[in-house]
Amino acid sequence: MPPTKKANKKDFFGDIKERYFNNYTMFFSSLYIFNKEQKKKSGGYDAAIVYWNKFVIPTEKVVERLAKYKKVKKKKKKKHKIK
């Protein structure tokens, strides 16, 4: 499985804007809109935009990756908690 990097909307649209105004080539992206079950499994995400990928990823894989990212993020927060 290729490495996954989670970015926010600001990063995504900033990248598109920069590429557009500098006359760079555009890149391929896919919008995944989740149903209620997928939203719950993903950790509460309504949708995801996947970009800079070489192939279309099945929706369930996107949901799994988001869920995994959410779990790792929670563990890191707990680890750095000051008592």
LINDA-V806071 format. One record per residue. N is the residue number from 1. RES is the residue in three letters. PSI is psi in radians with two decimals (none if undefined). Layout:
n/res/psi
N/RES/PSI
N/RES/PSI
This chain:
n/res/psi
1/MET/2.28
2/PRO/2.75
3/PRO/2.58
4/THR/2.32
5/LYS/2.21
6/LYS/2.25
7/ALA/2.88
8/ASN/3.09
9/LYS/-0.67
10/LYS/-0.79
11/ASP/-0.81
12/PHE/-0.93
13/PHE/-0.49
14/GLY/-0.71
15/ASP/-0.78
16/ILE/-0.80
17/LYS/-0.79
18/GLU/-0.78
19/ARG/-0.66
20/TYR/-0.87
21/PHE/-0.31
22/ASN/0.17
23/ASN/0.60
24/TYR/2.85
25/THR/2.61
26/MET/2.89
27/PHE/2.83
28/PHE/2.37
29/SER/2.74
30/SER/2.39
31/LEU/2.21
32/TYR/2.06
33/ILE/2.20
34/PHE/2.57
35/ASN/-3.12
36/LYS/-0.74
37/GLU/-0.78
38/GLN/-0.64
39/LYS/-0.77
40/LYS/-0.80
41/LYS/-0.59
42/SER/-0.19
43/GLY/0.30
44/GLY/0.09
45/TYR/2.35
46/ASP/-0.62
47/ALA/2.96
48/ALA/2.54
49/ILE/2.16
50/VAL/2.21
51/TYR/2.92
52/TRP/0.65
53/ASN/2.66
54/LYS/-0.28
55/PHE/2.84
56/VAL/2.24
57/ILE/2.36
58/PRO/2.52
59/THR/-0.74
60/GLU/-0.59
61/LYS/-0.68
62/VAL/-0.78
63/VAL/-0.79
64/GLU/-0.74
65/ARG/-0.72
66/LEU/-0.72
67/ALA/-0.74
68/LYS/-0.75
69/TYR/-0.76
70/LYS/-0.72
71/LYS/-0.74
72/VAL/-0.72
73/LYS/-0.73
74/LYS/-0.74
75/LYS/-0.72
76/LYS/-0.71
77/LYS/-0.76
78/LYS/-0.67
79/LYS/-0.65
80/HIS/0.22
81/LYS/2.30
82/ILE/2.31
83/LYS/none
